[in-house]
Amino acid sequence: MASSDLDVLVDMGFDKPRAEIAVKKSGGLQGALEWLEQVQDKSLEEINTSSDPSANDELDPNAEAPPLKPGETAQSLVCNDCGKKFRSQAQAEFHASKTEHVNFSESTEEIAPLTEAEKKAKLEELKQKLKDKRANTSEQDTIDRKRNDEIRRKSTKETQDIKEDLQKKEQIKEAAAKRREKQEDIAAKARIKAKIEADKEERRLRSDKERVEREGRNVSVAQAAAPMSTTSGPVASKPASAYTESRLRLQTPSGNVQKSFSVGTTLFEVAATLSGESGIEVQSFTQNFPKKTFEQIDFGATLKELGLVPSASLIVR
């Protein structure tokens, strides 16, 4: 009979270890169903612990049931605290562990077994409870899974944003390094060009001097032979090529700055001087008259090449 009851419980969806304990404790299908309903919220480990005889110490060992009358036979157990009747000792012990009731006695009242209809209704009720419990568990699992997915997506997005921000910063650094390298290259080429021009001018002057010496004239005589300007005529200004320095009036956001630079100085070096002294990052120079703007691509040219000799006024941006 017990084997048949166990098969019924397993077919209903109960775990076999739990069903075996229920059949063992109750001795029948009806009692097993009642017991399973009472322990449905307990884990198998808790059930095994409560099945240990040492766990039933909650029952009062000194409590004695009233004696039966002569000729009477005990048919059930009754809880004197709440009046609930139990078919077996195991059910009474479980009730005591759940309610902490310890006052039990034997009763001659026989608990009628469940009819087939009642048994079927009880089975359907337990099936529905199991179904609802599994549905609630499944719903909670779905909620937990969605929450975990949301946390994972948020973490992934934050990580991606950090990576993109780092990539942007690296790109900005690379662009700045390339721009600085290009400016330095332009400035180096400009210095090389200026050096070549200076060498050419030096060779020309040396050649002219040697030619004058070969013709038997000295430089002072050749210079004296040049027509002298009269004091009554206008004094001719020196050509731009004769100046070695340029006076710049620089209008910066923090005020005007006047400085003198060699005519071979590049705008890049002027910008570097302002950056070192005032912390200004120069993007361009603007000349009001004649109207002209010198961008960073022009920074490699010298003051002489840009026509900023002997003086000029520039707006720093």
C-alpha positions as CSV (number, residue, x, y, z in Angstrom):
1,M,0.0,0.0,0.0
2,A,2.8,2.3,0.9
3,S,4.5,1.7,-2.4
4,S,1.3,2.6,-4.3
5,D,0.8,5.8,-2.2
6,L,4.4,6.7,-3.0
7,D,3.8,6.3,-6.7
8,V,0.7,8.5,-6.5
9,L,2.6,11.3,-4.7
10,V,5.5,11.1,-7.2
11,D,3.0,11.3,-10.1
12,M,1.5,14.4,-8.6
13,G,4.9,16.1,-8.9
14,F,6.3,15.7,-5.3
15,D,10.0,15.0,-5.0
16,K,10.6,11.3,-4.2
17,P,12.6,11.8,-1.0
18,R,10.0,14.2,0.3
19,A,7.2,11.7,-0.7
20,E,9.0,8.8,1.0
21,I,9.2,10.7,4.2
22,A,5.5,11.7,4.0
23,V,4.4,8.1,3.5
24,K,6.7,6.8,6.2
25,K,5.5,9.4,8.7
26,S,1.7,9.1,8.0
27,G,1.3,5.5,6.9
28,G,-1.3,6.4,4.2
29,L,-2.1,8.7,1.3
30,Q,-4.4,11.0,3.2
31,G,-2.0,11.6,6.1
32,A,0.9,12.0,3.6
33,L,-1.0,14.7,1.7
34,E,-1.8,16.5,4.9
35,W,1.8,16.3,6.0
36,L,3.1,17.5,2.7
37,E,0.7,20.5,2.8
38,Q,2.1,21.4,6.2
39,V,5.7,21.2,5.2
40,Q,5.5,22.6,1.7
41,D,7.5,25.7,2.7
42,K,10.3,23.7,4.3
43,S,13.4,22.4,2.6
44,L,14.3,18.7,2.6
45,E,17.2,19.5,5.0
46,E,14.8,21.1,7.5
47,I,12.4,18.2,7.2
48,N,15.2,15.7,7.9
49,T,16.4,17.7,10.8
50,S,12.8,17.8,12.3
51,S,12.6,14.1,11.7
52,D,15.5,13.5,14.1
53,P,14.3,12.3,17.5
54,S,16.6,14.8,19.1
55,A,14.7,17.6,17.4
56,N,11.4,16.6,19.2
57,D,12.5,17.7,22.6
58,E,10.0,20.5,22.4
59,L,7.4,18.0,23.5
60,D,7.0,18.1,27.3
61,P,8.2,14.7,28.6
62,N,6.3,15.2,31.8
63,A,3.0,15.8,30.2
64,E,0.8,12.7,30.7
65,A,-2.4,12.0,28.8
66,P,-5.6,11.2,30.8
67,P,-6.1,7.4,31.1
68,L,-8.6,5.6,28.9
69,K,-11.7,4.1,30.5
70,P,-11.9,0.3,30.9
71,G,-12.6,-1.3,27.6
72,E,-11.8,1.7,25.4
73,T,-9.1,1.7,22.7
74,A,-7.3,4.8,21.5
75,Q,-8.3,5.7,17.9
76,S,-6.6,9.1,17.6
77,L,-4.6,11.9,19.3
78,V,-6.0,15.3,20.2
79,C,-4.2,18.5,21.0
80,N,-5.6,19.8,24.2
81,D,-4.4,23.3,23.5
82,C,-6.2,23.8,20.2
83,G,-8.5,20.7,19.9
84,K,-7.1,19.5,16.6
85,K,-7.2,15.7,16.1
86,F,-4.4,13.6,14.5
87,R,-4.5,10.1,13.1
88,S,-0.8,9.3,13.9
89,Q,1.9,10.1,16.4
90,A,4.0,11.6,13.6
91,Q,1.3,14.1,12.7
92,A,1.0,15.1,16.4
93,E,4.7,15.6,16.7
94,F,4.9,17.7,13.6
95,H,2.0,19.8,14.9
96,A,3.9,20.3,18.2
97,S,7.0,21.4,16.3
98,K,5.1,23.9,14.3
99,T,2.8,25.4,17.1
100,E,4.9,24.6,20.2
101,H,1.8,22.9,21.6
102,V,2.8,20.2,24.1
103,N,-0.4,19.1,25.7
104,F,-1.7,16.0,23.8
105,S,-3.9,13.1,24.9
106,E,-5.4,10.0,23.3
107,S,-8.9,9.9,22.1
108,T,-11.4,7.2,21.4
109,E,-12.9,9.2,18.5
110,E,-11.9,7.6,15.2
111,I,-11.0,10.0,12.4
112,A,-13.0,9.0,9.4
113,P,-10.9,8.4,6.3
114,L,-11.3,10.7,3.3
115,T,-13.9,9.6,0.8
116,E,-12.8,9.2,-2.8
117,A,-14.4,12.5,-3.7
118,E,-12.6,14.2,-0.8
119,K,-9.4,12.5,-1.6
120,K,-9.7,13.7,-5.2
121,A,-10.5,17.3,-4.1
122,K,-7.5,17.2,-1.7
123,L,-5.3,16.0,-4.6
124,E,-6.6,18.8,-6.8
125,E,-6.1,21.4,-4.1
126,L,-2.5,20.3,-3.6
127,K,-1.8,20.2,-7.3
128,Q,-3.2,23.8,-7.6
129,K,-1.0,24.9,-4.7
130,L,2.0,23.3,-6.2
131,K,1.2,24.9,-9.6
132,D,0.7,28.3,-8.0
133,K,4.0,28.0,-6.0
134,R,5.9,27.0,-9.2
135,A,4.3,29.9,-11.1
136,N,5.3,32.3,-8.4
137,T,8.8,30.9,-8.4
138,S,9.0,31.1,-12.1
139,E,7.7,34.7,-12.1
140,Q,10.3,35.6,-9.4
141,D,13.0,34.0,-11.5
142,T,11.9,36.0,-14.5
143,I,12.0,39.2,-12.5
144,D,15.4,38.3,-11.1
145,R,16.7,37.4,-14.6
146,K,15.4,40.7,-16.0
147,R,17.0,42.7,-13.2
148,N,20.3,40.9,-13.7
149,D,20.2,41.5,-17.4
150,E,19.5,45.2,-16.8
151,I,22.4,45.4,-14.4
152,R,24.6,43.7,-16.9
153,R,23.5,46.0,-19.8
154,K,24.1,49.0,-17.6
155,S,27.5,47.8,-16.6
156,T,28.4,47.0,-20.3
157,K,27.2,50.5,-21.4
158,E,29.2,52.2,-18.7
159,T,32.3,50.2,-19.7
160,Q,31.7,51.1,-23.3
161,D,31.3,54.8,-22.5
162,I,34.6,54.7,-20.5
163,K,36.4,53.0,-23.5
164,E,35.0,55.6,-26.0
165,D,36.0,58.5,-23.7
166,L,39.5,57.1,-23.4
167,Q,39.7,56.6,-27.2
168,K,38.6,60.2,-27.7
169,K,41.2,61.5,-25.3
170,E,43.9,59.4,-27.1
171,Q,42.8,60.7,-30.5
172,I,42.9,64.3,-29.2
173,K,46.4,63.6,-27.8
174,E,47.6,62.1,-31.1
175,A,46.1,65.0,-33.1
176,A,47.9,67.5,-30.8
177,A,51.1,65.6,-31.1
178,K,50.9,65.5,-34.9
179,R,50.0,69.2,-35.0
180,R,53.0,70.0,-32.7
181,E,55.2,67.8,-34.8
182,K,54.1,69.5,-38.0
183,Q,54.7,73.0,-36.5
184,E,58.1,72.0,-35.3
185,D,58.9,70.6,-38.8
186,I,57.7,73.8,-40.4
187,A,59.8,75.9,-38.0
188,A,62.9,73.7,-38.6
189,K,62.4,74.1,-42.4
190,A,62.1,77.8,-42.0
191,R,65.3,78.0,-39.9
192,I,67.1,75.9,-42.5
193,K,65.8,78.2,-45.3
194,A,66.8,81.3,-43.3
195,K,70.3,79.8,-42.8
196,I,70.6,79.1,-46.5
197,E,69.6,82.6,-47.4
198,A,72.0,84.0,-44.8
199,D,74.8,81.8,-46.3
200,K,74.0,83.0,-49.8
201,E,74.1,86.6,-48.7
202,E,77.4,86.1,-46.9
203,R,78.8,84.5,-50.1
204,R,77.5,87.3,-52.2
205,L,79.1,90.0,-50.0
206,R,82.4,88.1,-49.9
207,S,82.3,87.7,-53.7
208,D,81.7,91.4,-54.2
209,K,84.5,92.3,-51.8
210,E,86.9,90.0,-53.7
211,R,85.8,91.4,-57.0
212,V,86.5,95.0,-55.8
213,E,89.9,94.0,-54.5
214,R,90.8,92.4,-57.8
215,E,89.8,95.6,-59.7
216,G,92.3,97.5,-57.5
217,R,89.8,99.4,-55.5
218,N,89.1,99.1,-51.8
219,V,85.8,98.9,-50.3
220,S,86.0,102.4,-48.7
221,V,86.8,104.0,-52.0
222,A,83.9,102.2,-53.7
223,Q,81.6,103.4,-51.0
224,A,83.0,106.9,-51.2
225,A,82.3,106.9,-55.0
226,A,78.6,106.5,-54.3
227,P,76.6,109.8,-54.7
228,M,76.2,111.6,-51.4
229,S,72.7,112.7,-50.5
230,T,72.1,116.4,-49.9
231,T,70.9,117.6,-46.6
232,S,68.1,119.6,-48.3
233,G,66.6,116.4,-49.8
234,P,64.4,113.9,-47.9
235,V,66.3,111.3,-45.8
236,A,65.7,107.8,-47.4
237,S,64.4,105.2,-44.9
238,K,66.4,102.0,-44.5
239,P,65.1,99.0,-46.5
240,A,63.4,96.2,-44.6
241,S,66.4,94.0,-45.5
242,A,68.7,96.3,-43.5
243,Y,67.0,95.7,-40.2
244,T,68.1,93.0,-37.9
245,E,65.4,93.3,-35.3
246,S,61.6,93.8,-35.3
247,R,59.5,95.5,-32.6
248,L,56.2,93.7,-32.1
249,R,53.2,95.1,-30.2
250,L,51.2,92.1,-29.1
251,Q,47.6,92.6,-28.0
252,T,46.8,89.6,-25.7
253,P,43.6,88.9,-23.7
254,S,45.5,89.9,-20.5
255,G,47.0,93.2,-21.9
256,N,49.5,94.6,-24.4
257,V,53.0,93.3,-24.6
258,Q,55.9,94.9,-26.5
259,K,58.9,92.8,-27.4
260,S,61.8,92.9,-29.9
261,F,62.7,89.8,-31.9
262,S,65.3,89.0,-34.4
263,V,64.0,89.3,-38.0
264,G,64.9,85.6,-38.4
265,T,62.5,84.7,-35.6
266,T,59.5,82.6,-36.6
267,L,55.9,83.1,-35.5
268,F,56.1,79.7,-33.9
269,E,58.9,81.0,-31.6
270,V,56.9,84.2,-30.9
271,A,54.0,82.0,-29.9
272,A,56.2,79.8,-27.7
273,T,57.6,82.9,-25.9
274,L,54.1,84.1,-25.1
275,S,53.1,80.6,-23.9
276,G,56.2,80.3,-21.7
277,E,55.8,83.8,-20.1
278,S,52.0,84.2,-20.0
279,G,50.6,80.7,-20.4
280,I,48.7,81.8,-23.6
281,E,48.0,79.1,-26.1
282,V,48.2,81.1,-29.4
283,Q,46.0,79.9,-32.3
284,S,46.6,82.8,-34.7
285,F,47.9,86.4,-35.1
286,T,45.9,89.1,-36.8
287,Q,47.3,92.3,-38.4
288,N,44.8,95.1,-38.8
289,F,46.7,97.1,-41.5
290,P,47.1,95.7,-43.9
291,K,44.4,93.3,-42.8
292,K,45.8,89.8,-42.6
293,T,45.6,86.8,-40.3
294,F,48.5,84.4,-39.8
295,E,47.2,80.9,-39.0
296,Q,49.3,78.1,-37.4
297,I,50.3,76.9,-40.9
298,D,52.1,80.3,-41.3
299,F,54.0,79.9,-38.0
300,G,57.0,78.4,-39.7
301,A,57.8,81.7,-41.6
302,T,60.1,84.4,-40.1
303,L,59.1,87.9,-39.3
304,K,61.1,89.1,-42.2
305,E,59.4,86.8,-44.7
306,L,55.9,87.8,-43.4
307,G,56.7,91.6,-43.8
308,L,56.6,92.3,-40.0
309,V,59.8,94.3,-40.1
310,P,60.9,96.8,-38.7
311,S,57.7,96.8,-36.5
312,A,54.1,95.5,-36.4
313,S,51.0,95.4,-34.2
314,L,49.4,92.0,-33.9
315,I,46.3,90.8,-32.1
316,V,46.8,87.5,-30.4
317,R,44.0,84.9,-30.5
